[in-house]
């Protein structure tokens, strides 16, 4: 899980102060995973879109003008051109599809991670109990 999402989750689990992290229920893990990924995706999406537009090959035909306009430019230059040609909302074009894909994957991933961690901890406690 990326650093920003992981940091958000660990801070959320800690709550107020520097207490030990709280154990998350499966539902809480799902919601926190989805929320943290949605925020991270929303904040980084304009950069990702600009990078894709700058690296996209020049096409022939209907969209040739757009591909020539962005191709080979720096990310800040592409972002500026997108705002000029499409408006600020153009920076978020395609965000809906990306959110559905990444948010669900992150939510399920965190849910499985939390459940696996709890199961592993129970096994460690049981094994230590059998030794003594």
Backbone as a chain_set.jsonl record, in Angstrom:
{"seq": "XXXXXXXXXXXXXXXXXXXXXXXXXXXXXXXXXXXXXXXXXXXXXXXXXXXXXXXXXXXXXXXXXXXXXXXXXXXXXXXXXXXXXXXXXXXXXXXXXXXXXXXXXXXXXXXXXXXXXXXXXXXXXXXXXXXX", "coords": {"N": [[0.849, -1.175, 0.0], [0.603, 2.22, -0.831], [2.664, 4.871, 0.549], [1.353, 7.309, 1.458], [-1.342, 6.534, 1.789], [-1.025, 4.452, 3.625], [0.083, 5.819, 5.808], [-2.031, 7.552, 6.475], [-3.906, 5.643, 7.31], [-2.597, 4.428, 9.526], [-2.428, 6.593, 11.279], [-5.13, 7.092, 11.667], [-5.922, 4.741, 12.912], [-4.523, 4.962, 15.31], [-5.822, 7.017, 16.608], [-6.563, 9.633, 18.929], [-3.79, 11.19, 20.523], [-0.865, 9.256, 21.494], [-1.497, 6.563, 21.645], [-1.557, 2.945, 21.555], [-2.175, 1.335, 18.398], [-5.596, 0.904, 17.427], [-7.644, -2.004, 17.089], [-9.066, -2.834, 14.055], [-12.387, -3.32, 12.909], [-13.783, -5.544, 10.426], [-15.541, -4.15, 8.758], [-14.851, -1.472, 9.368], [-12.208, -1.463, 8.454], [-12.61, -1.844, 5.723], [-14.032, 0.509, 5.004], [-12.198, 2.528, 5.814], [-10.011, 1.859, 4.2], [-11.095, 2.296, 1.658], [-11.771, 5.034, 1.816], [-9.268, 6.296, 2.361], [-7.829, 5.638, 0.049], [-9.408, 6.863, -1.893], [-9.062, 9.592, -1.291], [-6.275, 9.837, -1.682], [-6.107, 9.178, -4.411], [-7.664, 11.2, -5.579], [-6.085, 13.441, -4.991], [-3.686, 12.951, -6.373], [-4.376, 12.411, -9.002], [-4.492, 14.461, -11.125], [-1.746, 14.822, -11.709], [-0.999, 12.265, -12.58], [-2.656, 11.981, -14.828], [-1.661, 14.069, -16.45], [0.937, 13.141, -16.886], [0.437, 10.801, -18.349], [-0.779, 11.91, -20.642], [1.393, 13.386, -21.636], [3.167, 11.379, -22.329], [1.798, 9.882, -24.162], [1.506, 8.373, -27.379], [1.697, 10.081, -30.559], [-1.233, 10.362, -32.36], [-3.046, 9.553, -35.355], [-5.693, 11.086, -37.125], [-8.911, 11.674, -35.715], [-8.3, 12.631, -33.027], [-5.821, 13.791, -33.337], [-4.854, 16.427, -33.05], [-4.983, 16.908, -30.253], [-3.192, 14.981, -29.248], [-0.768, 15.79, -30.382], [-0.526, 18.29, -29.239], [0.024, 17.81, -26.499], [2.089, 15.922, -26.419], [5.348, 15.003, -25.408], [5.77, 17.181, -23.745], [6.484, 18.779, -20.56], [5.26, 17.682, -17.325], [4.093, 19.806, -15.69], [3.679, 21.676, -17.77], [1.864, 20.31, -19.413], [-0.293, 20.094, -17.65], [-0.984, 22.793, -17.401], [-1.722, 23.347, -20.066], [-3.926, 21.628, -20.303], [-5.729, 22.81, -18.507], [-6.071, 25.254, -19.845], [-7.223, 24.408, -22.289], [-9.313, 22.611, -21.647], [-10.377, 23.416, -19.284], [-10.359, 23.614, -15.623], [-11.647, 21.278, -14.735], [-10.857, 19.434, -16.58], [-8.489, 18.328, -15.69], [-9.318, 16.291, -14.122], [-10.549, 14.484, -15.74], [-11.839, 11.361, -16.452], [-11.55, 10.435, -13.898], [-13.609, 9.152, -12.451], [-13.763, 6.437, -13.347], [-11.218, 5.562, -12.588], [-11.352, 5.873, -9.81], [-13.32, 3.964, -9.084], [-12.02, 1.597, -9.781], [-9.53, 1.636, -8.267], [-10.265, 2.278, -5.618], [-12.005, 0.253, -4.707], [-10.282, -1.959, -4.899], [-8.265, -1.235, -3.029], [-9.779, -1.098, -0.687], [-10.686, -3.755, -0.33], [-8.186, -4.975, -0.135], [-7.058, -3.841, 2.226], [-8.906, -4.786, 4.069], [-8.487, -7.572, 3.955], [-5.815, -7.603, 4.778], [-5.976, -6.61, 7.436], [-7.583, -8.602, 8.625], [-5.964, -10.851, 8.239], [-3.734, -10.14, 9.761], [-4.816, -10.104, 12.343], [-5.497, -12.821, 12.618], [-2.958, -14.006, 12.426], [-1.782, -12.973, 14.748], [-3.326, -14.217, 16.728], [-2.573, -16.868, 16.281], [0.162, -16.727, 16.956], [-0.011, -16.156, 19.701], [-1.307, -18.484, 20.573], [0.644, -20.402, 19.935], [2.751, -19.615, 21.611], [1.537, -20.136, 24.018], [1.405, -22.901, 23.994], [4.061, -23.597, 24.235], [4.832, -22.954, 26.812]], "CA": [[0.0, 0.0, 0.0], [1.448, 3.406, -0.912], [3.019, 5.534, 1.8], [0.336, 8.262, 1.908], [-2.516, 5.786, 2.245], [-0.638, 3.713, 4.818], [0.244, 6.795, 6.887], [-3.376, 7.975, 6.848], [-4.54, 4.553, 8.053], [-1.971, 4.229, 10.827], [-2.832, 7.719, 12.127], [-6.54, 6.896, 11.996], [-5.997, 3.644, 13.873], [-4.001, 5.426, 16.591], [-6.779, 7.899, 17.267], [-5.951, 10.799, 19.549], [-2.635, 10.88, 21.367], [0.068, 8.26, 20.971], [-1.879, 5.239, 22.127], [-1.324, 1.825, 20.639], [-3.218, 1.285, 17.371], [-6.812, 0.165, 17.71], [-7.944, -3.093, 16.164], [-10.168, -2.44, 13.174], [-13.339, -4.347, 12.488], [-13.727, -5.755, 8.987], [-16.262, -3.034, 8.139], [-14.034, -0.267, 9.512], [-11.048, -1.603, 7.565], [-13.089, -1.637, 4.356], [-14.362, 1.928, 4.835], [-10.965, 3.312, 5.89], [-9.23, 1.576, 2.995], [-11.741, 2.982, 0.538], [-11.665, 6.486, 2.019], [-7.882, 6.751, 2.213], [-7.436, 5.522, -1.358], [-10.143, 7.885, -2.643], [-8.39, 10.874, -1.059], [-4.968, 9.789, -2.352], [-6.335, 9.191, -5.858], [-8.135, 12.54, -5.935], [-4.981, 14.397, -4.902], [-2.609, 12.66, -7.329], [-4.875, 12.13, -10.346], [-4.061, 15.413, -12.161], [-0.358, 14.534, -12.079], [-0.991, 11.017, -13.345], [-3.258, 12.247, -16.135], [-0.727, 14.88, -17.225], [2.048, 12.277, -17.289], [-0.071, 9.919, -19.418], [-0.949, 12.729, -21.848], [2.711, 13.765, -22.149], [3.837, 10.186, -22.852], [0.962, 9.224, -25.173], [2.031, 8.528, -28.743], [0.935, 10.949, -31.454], [-2.172, 9.562, -33.146], [-3.531, 10.141, -36.605], [-7.15, 11.057, -37.227], [-9.785, 12.596, -34.989], [-7.674, 13.254, -31.859], [-4.427, 14.105, -33.646], [-4.507, 17.737, -32.495], [-4.752, 16.792, -28.812], [-1.98, 14.214, -28.961], [0.376, 16.629, -30.764], [-0.47, 19.403, -28.287], [0.573, 17.392, -25.207], [3.21, 14.984, -26.559], [6.711, 15.452, -25.154], [5.831, 18.347, -22.851], [6.662, 18.458, -19.141], [3.996, 17.492, -16.601], [3.457, 21.1, -15.404], [3.23, 22.297, -19.025], [0.65, 19.599, -19.832], [-1.377, 20.498, -16.747], [-1.372, 24.146, -17.795], [-2.438, 23.246, -21.344], [-5.227, 20.999, -20.046], [-6.586, 23.847, -17.907], [-6.384, 26.23, -20.896], [-8.067, 23.841, -23.349], [-10.475, 21.869, -21.14], [-10.805, 23.97, -18.006], [-9.828, 22.873, -14.479], [-12.257, 19.947, -14.642], [-10.126, 18.55, -17.48], [-7.455, 17.629, -14.927], [-9.948, 15.141, -13.475], [-11.251, 13.702, -16.754], [-11.579, 9.933, -16.278], [-11.36, 10.114, -12.48], [-14.632, 8.217, -11.96], [-13.354, 5.056, -13.621], [-10.034, 5.275, -11.775], [-11.792, 5.716, -8.42], [-13.994, 2.672, -8.921], [-11.004, 0.539, -9.861], [-8.532, 1.642, -7.202], [-10.861, 2.35, -4.28], [-12.472, -1.082, -4.333], [-9.108, -2.815, -4.7], [-7.62, -0.858, -1.769], [-10.67, -1.447, 0.418], [-10.608, -5.207, -0.127], [-6.822, -5.286, 0.272], [-6.893, -3.515, 3.639], [-9.749, -5.692, 4.839], [-7.78, -8.855, 4.038], [-4.61, -7.369, 5.578], [-6.357, -6.521, 8.847], [-8.067, -9.912, 9.062], [-4.798, -11.738, 8.273], [-2.912, -9.731, 10.895], [-5.469, -10.586, 13.565], [-5.375, -14.273, 12.64], [-1.557, -14.299, 12.726], [-1.542, -12.672, 16.164], [-3.955, -15.285, 17.514], [-1.717, -18.043, 16.141], [1.378, -16.506, 17.748], [-0.38, -16.299, 21.121], [-1.567, -19.915, 20.813], [1.921, -21.131, 19.895], [3.488, -19.277, 22.825], [0.854, -20.828, 25.102], [1.749, -24.318, 23.916], [5.461, -23.757, 24.627], [5.042, -22.768, 28.257]], "C": [[0.894, 1.238, 0.0], [1.575, 4.129, 0.422], [1.929, 6.469, 2.317], [-0.886, 7.568, 2.47], [-2.208, 5.07, 3.546], [-0.488, 4.635, 6.022], [-1.115, 7.26, 7.403], [-4.043, 6.902, 7.716], [-3.922, 4.372, 9.432], [-2.341, 5.361, 11.785], [-4.288, 7.573, 12.561], [-6.698, 5.802, 13.04], [-5.518, 4.062, 15.25], [-5.029, 6.245, 17.35], [-6.052, 9.095, 17.844], [-4.801, 10.365, 20.45], [-1.745, 9.835, 20.71], [-0.234, 6.869, 21.515], [-1.512, 4.181, 21.11], [-2.466, 1.798, 19.623], [-4.41, 0.43, 17.797], [-6.957, -0.964, 16.701], [-9.161, -2.676, 15.347], [-11.094, -3.609, 12.917], [-13.22, -4.482, 10.975], [-14.409, -4.596, 8.257], [-15.47, -1.737, 8.198], [-12.833, -0.297, 8.569], [-11.452, -1.331, 6.123], [-13.334, -0.153, 4.088], [-13.095, 2.789, 4.866], [-10.075, 3.09, 4.679], [-9.783, 2.322, 1.797], [-11.558, 4.494, 0.644], [-10.239, 6.988, 1.791], [-7.425, 6.674, 0.766], [-8.147, 6.571, -2.209], [-9.47, 9.243, -2.495], [-7.054, 10.911, -1.799], [-5.13, 9.874, -3.87], [-6.772, 10.577, -6.318], [-6.981, 13.543, -5.955], [-3.918, 14.181, -5.982], [-3.077, 12.521, -8.769], [-4.456, 13.163, -11.402], [-2.621, 15.184, -12.625], [-0.263, 13.291, -12.953], [-1.553, 11.257, -14.741], [-2.309, 13.056, -17.011], [0.447, 14.035, -17.724], [1.634, 11.372, -18.44], [-0.221, 10.708, -20.719], [0.402, 13.096, -22.467], [3.415, 12.589, -22.819], [3.05, 9.506, -23.975], [1.542, 9.426, -26.567], [1.12, 9.437, -29.571], [0.057, 10.056, -32.325], [-2.546, 10.303, -34.42], [-5.054, 10.073, -36.585], [-7.81, 12.09, -36.352], [-9.068, 13.328, -33.852], [-6.226, 13.663, -32.106], [-4.004, 15.43, -33.026], [-4.186, 17.657, -31.02], [-3.459, 16.054, -28.519], [-0.726, 15.007, -29.323], [0.557, 17.753, -29.74], [0.254, 19.018, -26.996], [1.868, 16.591, -25.315], [4.566, 15.641, -26.306], [6.857, 16.646, -24.229], [6.063, 17.866, -21.411], [5.289, 18.327, -18.477], [3.351, 18.839, -16.242], [2.93, 21.795, -16.668], [1.947, 21.633, -19.525], [-0.521, 20.002, -18.947], [-1.89, 21.886, -17.11], [-2.173, 24.129, -19.101], [-3.821, 22.619, -21.172], [-6.189, 22.026, -19.465], [-7.0, 24.87, -18.96], [-7.381, 25.677, -21.914], [-9.348, 23.195, -22.841], [-11.064, 22.461, -19.867], [-10.248, 23.127, -16.87], [-10.401, 21.458, -14.34], [-11.548, 18.948, -15.549], [-9.016, 17.784, -16.785], [-8.001, 16.349, -14.298], [-10.752, 14.281, -14.451], [-10.854, 12.232, -16.609], [-11.406, 9.506, -14.837], [-12.366, 9.08, -11.981], [-14.219, 6.769, -12.149], [-12.157, 4.657, -12.757], [-10.411, 5.075, -10.31], [-12.439, 4.365, -8.187], [-12.967, 1.55, -8.864], [-10.111, 0.506, -8.619], [-9.133, 1.624, -5.8], [-11.344, 0.972, -3.834], [-11.301, -2.021, -4.065], [-8.435, -2.505, -3.361], [-8.477, -1.261, -0.572], [-10.611, -2.949, 0.71], [-9.23, -5.611, 0.383], [-6.616, -5.002, 1.761], [-7.723, -4.439, 4.52], [-9.051, -7.033, 5.028], [-6.542, -8.716, 4.913], [-4.945, -7.344, 7.065], [-6.797, -7.876, 9.397], [-6.901, -10.891, 9.185], [-3.917, -11.412, 9.468], [-3.512, -10.256, 12.193], [-5.313, -12.094, 13.705], [-3.945, -14.679, 12.995], [-1.249, -14.041, 14.195], [-2.144, -13.742, 17.074], [-3.094, -16.544, 17.461], [-0.432, -17.906, 16.952], [1.081, -16.693, 19.227], [-0.62, -17.77, 21.452], [-0.266, -20.716, 20.844], [2.761, -20.846, 21.141], [2.871, -19.981, 24.023], [1.184, -22.305, 25.14], [3.181, -24.579, 24.371], [5.622, -23.767, 26.145], [4.217, -23.646, 29.027]], "O": [[1.856, 1.293, 0.766], [0.719, 4.015, 1.299], [1.608, 6.428, 3.504], [-1.409, 7.967, 3.51], [-3.023, 5.071, 4.468], [-0.884, 4.279, 7.131], [-1.329, 7.354, 8.612], [-4.668, 7.214, 8.729], [-4.645, 4.181, 10.41], [-2.546, 5.12, 12.975], [-4.636, 7.896, 13.697], [-7.516, 5.923, 13.952], [-6.036, 3.581, 16.257], [-5.106, 6.182, 18.577], [-5.033, 9.525, 17.304], [-4.846, 9.298, 21.062], [-1.863, 9.565, 19.515], [0.678, 6.096, 21.808], [-1.198, 4.48, 19.958], [-3.59, 2.187, 19.939], [-4.258, -0.613, 18.432], [-6.445, -0.877, 15.585], [-10.164, -2.22, 15.896], [-10.652, -4.743, 12.732], [-12.624, -3.629, 10.318], [-13.899, -4.118, 7.243], [-15.412, -0.989, 7.222], [-12.485, 0.715, 7.96], [-10.725, -0.666, 5.385], [-12.896, 0.378, 3.068], [-12.935, 3.683, 4.035], [-9.452, 4.03, 4.185], [-9.033, 2.909, 1.016], [-11.226, 5.152, -0.342], [-10.031, 7.99, 1.106], [-6.705, 7.557, 0.3], [-7.558, 7.111, -3.145], [-9.324, 9.97, -3.477], [-6.736, 11.896, -2.464], [-4.366, 10.571, -4.536], [-6.296, 11.069, -7.341], [-6.913, 14.396, -6.839], [-3.314, 15.146, -6.451], [-2.248, 12.514, -9.679], [-4.088, 12.76, -12.505], [-2.319, 15.338, -13.808], [0.466, 13.271, -13.945], [-0.986, 10.787, -15.727], [-2.166, 12.76, -18.197], [0.895, 14.2, -18.859], [2.388, 11.193, -19.397], [0.168, 10.226, -21.782], [0.537, 13.115, -23.69], [4.174, 12.779, -23.769], [3.588, 8.64, -24.666], [2.013, 10.514, -26.9], [-0.078, 9.541, -29.307], [0.542, 9.112, -32.949], [-2.379, 11.518, -34.532], [-5.632, 9.109, -36.082], [-7.35, 13.227, -36.247], [-9.219, 14.543, -33.726], [-5.478, 13.862, -31.148], [-2.887, 15.536, -32.521], [-3.219, 18.27, -30.566], [-2.705, 16.457, -27.634], [0.284, 14.901, -28.629], [1.687, 18.119, -29.418], [1.018, 19.818, -26.457], [2.665, 16.589, -24.377], [4.898, 16.673, -26.89], [7.977, 17.077, -23.959], [5.86, 16.694, -21.096], [4.285, 18.802, -19.007], [2.153, 19.003, -16.47], [1.871, 22.422, -16.643], [1.043, 22.316, -20.006], [-1.624, 20.228, -19.444], [-3.098, 22.122, -17.124], [-3.185, 24.82, -19.22], [-4.778, 23.036, -21.824], [-7.343, 22.103, -19.888], [-8.15, 25.31, -18.975], [-8.281, 26.392, -22.354], [-10.367, 23.224, -23.531], [-12.136, 22.047, -19.425], [-9.72, 22.041, -17.109], [-9.711, 20.549, -13.878], [-11.626, 17.741, -15.316], [-8.636, 16.703, -17.234], [-7.242, 15.433, -13.98], [-11.548, 13.442, -14.028], [-9.669, 11.9, -16.64], [-11.141, 8.334, -14.571], [-12.015, 8.221, -11.173], [-14.313, 5.965, -11.222], [-12.099, 3.535, -12.254], [-9.855, 4.205, -9.64], [-12.139, 3.693, -7.2], [-13.038, 0.669, -8.008], [-9.959, -0.542, -7.992], [-8.566, 1.017, -4.892], [-11.108, 0.574, -2.693], [-11.329, -2.791, -3.105], [-8.072, -3.428, -2.631], [-7.951, -1.716, 0.444], [-10.499, -3.357, 1.866], [-9.117, -6.49, 1.238], [-6.058, -5.834, 2.478], [-7.283, -4.829, 5.602], [-9.024, -7.571, 6.134], [-6.244, -9.608, 5.707], [-4.268, -7.99, 7.865], [-6.423, -8.25, 10.508], [-6.852, -11.677, 10.13], [-3.404, -12.321, 10.121], [-2.798, -10.79, 13.042], [-5.027, -12.59, 14.795], [-3.745, -15.602, 13.785], [-0.526, -14.818, 14.819], [-1.537, -14.125, 18.074], [-2.906, -17.212, 18.477], [0.014, -18.872, 17.57], [1.86, -17.332, 19.934], [-0.183, -18.249, 22.498], [-0.097, -21.604, 21.68], [3.412, -21.749, 21.667], [3.583, -20.382, 24.943], [1.237, -22.899, 26.217], [3.485, -25.674, 24.845], [6.448, -24.501, 26.688], [4.268, -23.622, 30.256]]}, "num_chains": 1, "name": "protein.A"}
